[in-house]
């Protein structure tokens, strides 16, 4: 059995009924601040925790209810959990016995339902409507509810179909072990001494564990051996008590003389000291310590908060193991254990976060049935499977839910995409799940320079919660499936701008391989070559041409090829592009000067070039007259852009340009972004 769905209605950030799906094992809930992650854990707590006051406050109601609805009916909060049969579960398992009265579907796989409701009793509704009938302000309505009616609200937990109003049996709820670790927790208050109930219970359960788990002994033999150890302890304890009594022989006479003097010793009654020590009473003498390799022992309280949080979680898992032991607790044992952890990254550095997730994965089956984690940590997000992720996101006043693992079907293409995304996601790339908006780029140059260009446009991408993710090549199709809401209801709804390159190619008709083609050469020699103005499939696809959330931005067809090429086209005479790492500086500078001179022809520009295969191709086109009739300013600049592209190391020049752009002042000719980059930034922001 496992909790498969949670239905939340009118609770905090959730207004209309929202359905959240879970699976067995680990469920990691992520999303922006105030998306509702903590609310999900609190909802589970209201349903499954024991011994807590489950009354709510006025601030727990969702405030997006219209005033007309408020006046018509008092607001109520309803939370339901749907539990379903696990694959391979035994026919008459303890799970189905526990939820027998909650069943809403009897045939396999069975379904059960538990519902928490916080509402105003029906007998109070008449007075409620009378008090609100003349109110026209929503805030005043809520004030009346808070001051006059909230104290009359009651909570109930229903089993099965909530419309039948069957109150749940309290004993069946006790079969659930729900443990919740909030983000703000003082573990040192709950640890480190056997006086603490948590530690005392765990010590008692694991005392003589080597006997309790010895499979070569039957139950009777185990009990006998533990009994022998207790008797041996009692004999040793008696010797200790005797030693204390001997040391007090003389002192006892003086200490208790007033007992005799007051007459309390009449009728031959004498006062002395005696006692016994049980092993369970000595648990309080045990303290949790840490011991270094040198043998130095220190109280665990001297640990850092991160380590102590891990120790506490480990002990909590040990307690859950104890509480689930039928041999130890009999009929009081828990049947189903749930661990909920809010922001486990608190106090843990990245490698510890990864280690912690690995630990939970490896040990879940033994101690915990289901784990729920809320996090803002890209490290934790990257450490779990895509199928474990649940993304909460605000869409106006509505909270949306997305499931990254479910956007991929079982087709060969989707399986390939899913595997690629799983391999790709690391701590830096996982930010794509947390940002409000997203720009996907092919390489380092765009990743570094797009934020700088945004600044020159008066836009701070951080202010719009926009992340730039470098996917390291042309793999957009794999990632866009995560955000394509038109194809999958499970996709994440956010604006995504893809900045990509055209990368035109050409092929000699007598050869089989395609090679890079400078835009200037496109379609100029169709007798001998085949051409593609773009080798990038996503730029040719119409899939996202009318998509509301996804837009593709690239260079203009037949005029440019890459980001750096287009950067030169947009800044043809700006020597600021010729940074320290650029080769052929003298040649590029001369070409820029020549382009600024309107009297210079394409031939003049070509003559500046060093001898190369590229120069030979240009000369051949000029001699064949295939280029003369296109002797324009744009073609001169394209020759310069081609030469610039062959003179740079993209990563190095990008870092240098970031610095150059950030230091631009009004006295310099500014480096401006290519048009398609400006369009992408404008649309996303």
C-alpha positions in Angstrom: 0.0 0.0 0.0 1.1 3.6 -0.6 -0.3 7.1 -0.7 -0.9 7.6 -4.4 -2.7 11.0 -4.4 -3.3 14.0 -2.3 -6.4 16.2 -2.9 -6.1 19.7 -1.4 -8.9 22.2 -1.5 -9.0 25.8 -0.1 -5.9 25.2 2.0 -3.3 28.0 2.0 -2.0 28.5 -1.5 -4.3 25.8 -3.0 -7.8 27.2 -3.9 -9.8 25.0 -6.2 -9.2 21.3 -5.6 -5.6 20.4 -6.6 -4.6 16.8 -7.2 -1.0 15.8 -6.5 0.2 12.3 -7.5 2.8 10.3 -5.6 4.5 6.9 -6.0 6.1 4.4 -3.7 9.5 5.3 -2.4 10.9 8.8 -2.5 8.9 11.8 -3.6 10.8 15.0 -4.0 8.7 18.1 -4.1 10.4 21.2 -5.6 9.3 24.6 -6.9 9.7 28.3 -6.3 9.1 30.0 -3.0 5.4 30.1 -1.9 4.5 27.5 -4.5 3.0 25.2 -1.7 5.7 22.7 -0.9 5.4 23.1 2.9 1.6 23.1 2.5 1.7 19.6 1.0 3.7 18.2 3.9 1.4 20.0 6.4 -1.6 18.4 4.6 -0.1 14.9 5.1 0.6 15.8 8.7 -3.1 16.7 9.3 -4.2 13.4 7.9 -1.7 10.9 9.4 0.0 12.4 12.5 -1.1 11.2 16.0 -1.7 13.1 19.2 -1.5 16.6 17.7 -4.0 19.4 17.8 -5.3 19.6 14.2 -7.2 22.9 14.5 -6.3 25.5 11.9 -6.1 29.3 11.9 -7.7 31.9 9.7 -4.4 32.2 7.8 -4.7 28.6 6.7 -7.7 29.4 4.5 -7.1 30.3 0.9 -8.1 34.0 0.5 -8.9 33.8 -3.2 -12.6 32.9 -2.5 -14.9 35.5 -4.0 -17.0 37.6 -1.7 -20.1 36.1 -3.3 -19.0 32.6 -2.3 -18.1 33.7 1.2 -21.5 35.1 1.8 -23.2 32.1 0.3 -21.4 29.4 2.3 -18.8 29.5 5.1 -15.3 28.5 3.8 -14.0 25.0 4.6 -10.8 23.2 4.1 -10.8 19.7 2.8 -7.8 17.4 2.3 -8.0 13.8 1.1 -5.4 11.1 0.7 -6.0 8.2 -1.7 -4.1 5.0 -0.8 -3.8 2.1 -3.2 -2.6 -1.4 -3.3 1.0 -2.0 -4.0 2.2 -4.4 -6.8 2.8 -7.8 -5.2 1.0 -7.0 -2.0 -0.3 -10.1 -0.1 -4.1 -10.7 -0.4 -4.7 -10.3 3.4 -1.9 -8.0 4.3 -1.7 -5.9 7.5 -2.1 -2.8 5.2 -5.5 -3.8 3.9 -6.7 -4.8 7.4 -5.6 -1.3 8.6 -7.6 0.6 5.9 -10.5 -1.9 5.6 -13.1 0.7 6.8 -11.6 3.3 4.4 -12.0 1.4 1.2 -13.7 3.1 -1.7 -12.8 0.3 -4.3 -12.9 -3.3 -3.2 -11.5 -5.1 -6.3 -7.8 -5.3 -6.8 -6.0 -3.0 -6.8 -8.0 -1.7 -3.9 -8.3 2.0 -3.1 -8.9 3.6 0.3 -9.5 7.3 1.2 -8.9 9.4 4.3 -10.3 12.9 4.4 -9.6 15.8 6.8 -12.2 18.6 6.9 -12.1 21.8 8.9 -15.5 23.5 8.7 -18.3 25.4 10.4 -21.0 23.1 11.8 -24.2 23.2 9.9 -26.2 24.6 12.9 -24.1 27.7 12.8 -24.6 28.5 9.1 -27.8 30.4 9.5 -26.2 32.9 11.9 -23.1 33.0 9.6 -25.1 34.1 6.5 -27.1 36.6 8.5 -23.9 38.3 9.8 -22.3 38.5 6.3 -25.4 39.3 4.2 -24.8 43.1 4.2 -21.0 43.0 3.9 -19.4 44.3 0.7 -15.7 44.1 1.6 -13.9 40.8 1.4 -11.4 41.6 4.2 -14.3 42.6 6.5 -15.8 39.1 5.8 -12.7 37.4 6.9 -12.5 39.6 10.0 -16.0 38.5 11.0 -15.1 34.8 10.4 -12.0 35.2 12.5 -13.6 37.1 15.4 -17.1 35.5 15.5 -17.0 32.0 13.9 -13.5 30.5 13.8 -13.8 29.3 17.5 -16.9 27.4 16.4 -15.1 25.6 13.6 -14.5 21.9 14.1 -12.3 19.4 12.4 -13.2 15.8 11.5 -11.4 13.0 9.7 -13.6 10.8 7.6 -13.0 7.2 6.4 -13.9 6.2 2.9 -16.2 8.4 0.8 -16.3 11.7 2.7 -19.9 12.3 1.6 -21.0 9.4 3.8 -19.5 11.3 6.9 -18.1 8.1 8.5 -15.7 9.3 11.2 -12.4 7.4 11.1 -11.5 4.9 13.9 -8.7 6.5 15.9 -7.0 3.2 16.4 -6.5 2.8 12.6 -4.8 6.2 12.4 -2.4 5.1 15.1 -1.2 2.3 12.8 0.4 5.1 10.7 3.8 6.4 11.8 4.2 9.9 10.4 7.4 11.6 11.2 7.9 15.2 10.1 11.2 17.1 10.3 10.6 20.8 9.7 13.2 23.1 8.1 13.6 25.0 11.4 14.5 22.4 14.0 16.5 22.2 17.2 17.8 18.7 17.1 20.1 19.3 20.1 17.1 19.8 22.2 15.9 16.3 21.2 19.1 14.4 21.4 22.2 13.3 23.2 21.0 12.0 26.5 19.3 8.8 27.5 16.8 10.9 29.5 15.3 11.9 26.2 12.2 9.7 25.4 13.3 9.2 21.7 16.8 8.1 22.6 15.6 6.0 25.6 13.1 4.1 23.4 15.8 3.4 20.8 18.3 2.2 23.3 15.8 -0.2 24.8 14.8 -1.6 21.4 18.4 -2.2 20.3 19.7 -3.4 23.7 20.8 -7.0 23.3 20.2 -6.7 19.6 22.7 -9.4 18.8 20.4 -11.9 20.7 17.2 -10.5 19.3 18.4 -10.9 15.7 20.2 -14.2 16.2 18.3 -16.5 13.7 20.0 -19.6 15.2 17.9 -19.1 18.4 14.2 -19.6 18.6 12.1 -17.1 20.4 12.2 -18.9 23.7 15.9 -19.1 23.7 16.3 -15.4 22.9 14.1 -14.5 25.8 16.1 -16.8 28.1 19.4 -15.3 27.1 18.2 -11.8 27.5 16.7 -12.8 30.9 20.1 -14.2 32.0 21.8 -10.9 31.0 19.3 -8.9 33.1 19.9 -11.2 36.1 23.6 -10.8 35.7 23.2 -7.1 35.6 21.0 -7.2 38.7 23.7 -9.1 40.7 26.3 -6.5 39.6 23.8 -3.7 40.6 23.3 -5.3 44.0 27.1 -5.2 44.6 27.1 -1.5 43.7 24.2 -0.8 46.1 26.0 -2.8 48.8 29.2 -0.7 48.2 27.2 2.5 48.6 25.6 1.2 51.8 29.0 0.3 53.3 30.3 3.7 52.5 27.3 5.3 54.3 27.3 3.1 57.4 28.7 5.8 59.8 27.2 8.8 58.0 23.8 7.2 58.1 23.8 7.3 61.9 24.4 11.0 61.9 22.3 11.9 58.9 19.2 10.2 60.3 19.5 11.0 64.0 16.7 13.6 63.7 14.4 10.8 62.6 14.9 9.2 66.0 14.8 12.4 67.9 11.4 13.4 66.4 9.9 10.1 67.4 9.5 8.8 63.8 11.4 5.7 65.0 8.8 4.5 67.5 7.6 0.9 67.6 11.1 -0.4 66.7 11.0 1.2 63.2 14.5 2.0 61.9 15.3 4.2 58.9 18.0 3.3 56.4 18.8 3.3 52.6 18.3 0.5 50.2 17.4 0.1 46.5 17.8 -1.7 43.2 19.0 -0.5 39.8 17.3 -1.8 36.7 19.2 -1.7 33.4 16.4 0.5 31.9 17.0 3.1 34.7 20.7 3.4 33.7 19.8 4.5 30.1 19.6 8.1 31.4 23.3 7.8 32.3 24.2 7.2 28.7 25.1 10.2 26.6 25.7 10.4 22.8 29.4 11.2 22.2 31.7 11.5 19.2 35.2 10.0 19.4 38.0 11.1 17.1 40.6 8.8 15.6 43.0 9.9 18.4 40.5 8.6 21.0 39.4 12.0 22.3 35.7 11.9 23.3 33.5 14.9 23.1 29.7 15.4 23.7 27.8 15.2 20.4 26.5 18.7 21.1 30.0 19.9 20.1 29.2 18.7 16.5 28.2 21.1 13.8 24.5 21.5 13.1 24.7 19.5 9.8 26.2 16.4 11.4 23.8 16.6 14.3 20.9 16.8 11.9 22.1 13.6 10.2 22.5 11.9 13.5 19.0 12.9 14.5 17.5 11.6 11.2 19.4 8.4 11.6 18.0 7.9 15.2 14.6 8.8 13.9 14.8 6.0 11.3 15.9 3.7 14.1 12.8 4.7 16.1 10.6 4.0 13.1 12.1 0.6 12.8 11.4 0.0 16.5 7.8 1.3 16.2 7.1 -1.1 13.3 8.3 -4.1 15.3 5.4 -6.5 16.1 7.6 -8.6 18.3 8.6 -5.5 20.4 5.2 -3.7 20.5 2.7 -6.4 19.6 -0.6 -5.1 18.5 0.6 -1.5 19.1 3.2 -1.8 16.3 2.9 0.6 13.3 1.9 -0.8 10.0 2.8 2.0 7.7 5.6 4.5 8.2 6.0 7.9 6.4 9.0 10.2 6.8 8.6 13.8 5.6 11.6 16.1 5.6 11.5 19.8 4.8 14.6 21.2 3.2 17.1 18.6 4.2 19.8 20.8 2.7 19.6 23.1 5.8 23.1 22.9 7.4 24.4 20.3 4.8 27.0 21.2 2.2 26.4 19.8 -1.3 28.4 16.6 -1.0 26.7 15.8 2.3 23.3 16.4 0.6 24.2 13.8 -2.1 25.4 11.3 0.6 22.2 11.8 2.5 20.0 11.1 -0.5 22.0 8.0 -1.3 21.5 6.8 2.3 17.7 7.3 2.1 17.5 5.4 -1.2 19.5 2.5 0.2 17.8 2.2 3.5 14.2 3.2 2.7 12.9 -0.3 2.2 14.0 -1.4 5.6 12.8 1.4 7.8 10.3 3.6 5.9 7.4 2.9 3.4 7.3 6.3 1.8 9.4 9.4 2.0 8.4 13.0 1.1 11.1 15.7 0.7 10.7 19.4 -0.1 13.7 21.2 -1.3 15.2 24.2 -3.0 18.5 22.4 -3.5 19.7 21.7 -7.1 22.1 19.2 -5.6 19.3 17.1 -4.1 17.2 17.5 -7.3 20.1 16.3 -9.4 20.7 13.3 -7.1 17.2 11.8 -7.5 15.5 10.2 -10.5 13.3 12.3 -12.8 10.4 10.1 -11.9 10.8 11.1 -8.2 10.3 14.8 -8.9 7.1 16.7 -8.4 7.2 20.4 -9.5 4.8 22.9 -7.9 4.4 26.2 -9.6 2.2 29.3 -9.3 0.2 30.1 -12.4 -1.5 33.3 -11.4 -3.7 32.5 -8.4 -3.7 28.8 -9.2 -1.1 26.2 -8.1 0.0 23.9 -10.9 1.6 20.5 -10.6 4.1 19.0 -13.1 5.8 15.6 -13.2 9.1 15.7 -15.3 9.4 12.0 -15.5 5.9 11.5 -16.9 6.3 13.8 -19.9 8.3 11.0 -21.6 6.2 8.2 -23.2 7.5 4.7 -23.7 8.4 5.3 -27.3 12.0 4.7 -28.4 12.5 8.4 -29.1 11.2 9.5 -25.7 13.2 6.9 -23.8 16.3 8.2 -25.6 15.4 11.8 -24.5 14.6 10.8 -21.0 18.0 9.0 -20.6 19.8 12.0 -22.1 18.1 14.4 -19.7 18.8 12.1 -16.7 22.5 12.0 -17.6 22.6 15.7 -18.2 21.0 17.0 -15.1 23.6 18.1 -12.5 23.6 20.7 -9.7 24.0 23.6 -12.2 21.5 22.3 -14.8 18.8 21.4 -12.2 18.1 25.1 -11.8 15.9 24.8 -14.9 13.3 23.3 -12.5 13.4 26.2 -10.1 13.5 29.3 -12.3 10.4 31.2 -13.3 11.6 31.6 -16.9 14.3 29.8 -18.8 16.8 30.6 -21.7 18.4 27.5 -23.2 21.6 28.1 -25.1 24.0 25.9 -27.1 27.3 27.0 -25.7 29.4 28.9 -23.2 29.6 32.1 -25.2 25.8 32.6 -25.1 25.7 31.6 -21.5 28.2 34.3 -20.5 27.2 37.1 -22.9 23.4 37.0 -22.9 23.2 38.3 -19.3 25.6 41.1 -20.2 23.6 42.1 -23.3 20.4 42.1 -21.1 22.1 44.6 -18.8 22.9 46.8 -21.8 19.1 46.7 -22.5 18.3 47.7 -19.0 17.1 44.3 -18.0 18.4 42.2 -15.0 17.6 38.5 -15.7 17.9 37.8 -12.0 15.0 40.2 -11.3 12.7 38.3 -13.6 13.9 34.9 -12.1 15.3 33.9 -15.5 18.0 31.2 -15.6 20.3 30.5 -18.5 21.2 26.9 -19.0 24.0 25.8 -21.4 22.9 22.4 -22.8 26.3 21.9 -24.5 25.1 21.4 -28.1 22.0 21.0 -30.2 19.9 18.9 -27.8 16.9 21.2 -27.4 14.4 18.6 -28.4 15.2 16.4 -25.4 14.7 19.2 -22.9 11.8 21.0 -24.5 9.7 17.9 -23.8 9.8 18.9 -20.1 8.1 22.2 -20.9 5.8 21.4 -23.9 2.4 21.8 -22.2 0.7 21.4 -25.6 1.9 17.8 -25.8 1.8 16.6 -22.2 -0.4 17.6 -19.3 2.5 16.7 -17.0 4.9 19.3 -18.5 6.2 22.2 -16.5 4.5 25.5 -17.5 7.0 28.2 -18.0 8.4 30.5 -20.7 11.4 28.9 -22.5 13.5 30.8 -25.1 15.9 28.6 -27.1 18.9 30.5 -28.6 20.5 28.3 -31.2 22.7 28.5 -34.3 21.9 27.8 -38.0 25.2 26.2 -38.8 24.7 26.0 -42.6 26.5 23.2 -44.5 27.5 22.2 -48.0 28.4 19.0 -49.8 30.3 18.3 -53.0 28.0 16.3 -55.2 30.7 13.8 -55.7 31.2 13.3 -52.0 29.1 12.0 -49.1 30.0 14.2 -46.2 28.6 17.6 -45.3 31.0 20.4 -44.3 30.5 23.8 -42.8 29.4 26.4 -45.3 30.0 30.2 -44.8 26.7 32.0 -45.4 28.3 33.9 -48.2 28.8 30.7 -50.2 25.2 29.5 -49.9 23.7 28.5 -53.3 26.5 30.2 -55.3 27.8 27.0 -57.0 24.8 24.7 -57.3 26.3 22.9 -60.2 28.9 21.3 -58.0 27.5 21.6 -54.4 24.3 20.8 -52.4 23.5 23.3 -49.7 21.5 23.5 -46.4 20.9 27.0 -45.0 20.6 25.3 -41.6 21.8 21.9 -40.3 19.9 22.4 -37.1 16.7 20.5 -37.1 15.0 22.6 -34.5 15.3 25.7 -36.6 13.5 23.9 -39.4 10.7 22.5 -37.3 7.3 24.1 -37.2 6.6 22.4 -33.8 7.1 25.5 -31.7 6.2 28.2 -34.3 2.9 29.0 -32.6 3.7 27.8 -29.1 2.7 30.1 -26.3 5.4 29.1 -23.9 8.3 28.1 -26.2 10.1 30.2 -28.8 13.1 29.5 -31.0 15.6 32.3 -31.8 18.4 32.0 -34.3 20.3 34.0 -36.9 18.7 35.2 -40.2 18.7 32.5 -42.9 21.5 32.8 -45.5 23.1 35.7 -43.7 24.7 34.2 -40.6 25.8 30.9 -39.1 26.7 31.2 -35.4 26.4 33.5 -32.4 30.0 34.8 -32.8 29.5 35.3 -36.6 26.3 37.3 -36.0 28.0 39.3 -33.2 30.5 40.5 -35.8 27.8 41.3 -38.3 26.1 43.5 -35.7 29.4 45.2 -34.7 31.4 45.2 -38.0 33.7 48.1 -37.3 33.9 47.7 -33.5 37.6 46.9 -32.7 36.4 46.0 -29.1 35.6 42.5 -30.5 39.3 42.0 -31.2 40.2 40.9 -27.7 43.6 39.6 -26.4 42.9 35.9 -27.3 41.9 36.7 -30.9 44.4 35.8 -33.6 45.0 37.6 -36.9 44.5 41.0 -35.1 46.3 43.1 -37.7 44.4 41.4 -40.6 41.0 41.8 -38.9 41.7 45.5 -38.0 42.6 46.3 -41.6 39.5 44.6 -42.8 37.4 46.7 -40.4 39.0 49.9 -41.7 38.5 48.8 -45.3 34.8 48.1 -44.6 34.3 51.6 -43.2 35.7 53.0 -46.5 32.8 53.0 -48.9 35.2 53.0 -51.9 36.6 49.6 -51.0 35.2 46.6 -53.0 34.8 42.9 -52.1 38.1 42.3 -54.0 39.9 44.9 -51.8 38.6 43.0 -48.8 39.7 39.7 -50.2 43.2 41.0 -50.9 43.7 41.7 -47.2 43.2 38.0 -46.4 46.1 35.7 -45.9 46.5 32.9 -48.4 44.1 30.1 -47.4 41.6 27.7 -48.9 38.8 30.2 -48.0 40.6 33.0 -49.9 41.0 30.7 -52.9 37.2 29.9 -52.9 36.4 33.7 -52.8 38.8 34.4 -55.7 37.2 31.6 -57.7 33.7 33.0 -57.1 34.9 36.5 -58.1 36.6 35.2 -61.3 33.5 33.3 -62.3 31.4 36.4 -61.8 29.2 34.6 -59.2 30.0 37.2 -56.6 30.5 40.4 -58.5 26.8 41.1 -58.9 26.4 40.8 -55.2 29.1 43.4 -54.4 27.4 44.9 -51.4 28.2 46.2 -48.0 26.6 43.1 -46.4 28.9 40.7 -48.3 32.0 42.6 -47.2 30.9 42.3 -43.6 30.2 38.6 -44.1 33.8 38.0 -45.3 35.0 39.8 -42.1 32.7 37.7 -40.0 33.9 34.5 -41.5 37.5 35.5 -40.8 36.7 36.6 -37.3 35.0 33.2 -36.6 38.2 31.4 -37.8 40.3 33.5 -35.5 38.8 32.9 -32.1 38.6 30.3 -29.4 35.0 30.7 -28.4 35.3 30.2 -24.6 38.2 32.5 -24.2 36.9 35.3 -26.3 33.5 35.1 -24.6 35.0 35.6 -21.2 37.0 38.6 -22.5 33.9 40.1 -24.1 32.0 39.8 -20.9 34.6 42.0 -19.2 34.7 44.4 -22.2 30.9 44.9 -22.3 30.7 45.3 -18.5 33.3 48.1 -18.7 31.8 50.0 -21.7 31.3 53.7 -21.2 29.7 56.5 -23.2 33.1 57.4 -24.8 33.4 54.0 -26.5 31.5 52.5 -29.4 29.3 50.0 -27.7 29.2 46.3 -28.5 25.5 45.7 -29.3 23.7 42.3 -29.2 22.5 40.7 -32.5 18.9 41.2 -33.2 17.8 37.7 -32.5 19.4 37.9 -29.0 17.6 41.1 -28.3 14.3 39.5 -29.4 14.8 36.5 -27.2 15.6 38.7 -24.1 12.7 41.0 -24.8 10.2 38.1 -25.2 11.4 36.2 -22.1 11.3 39.3 -19.9 
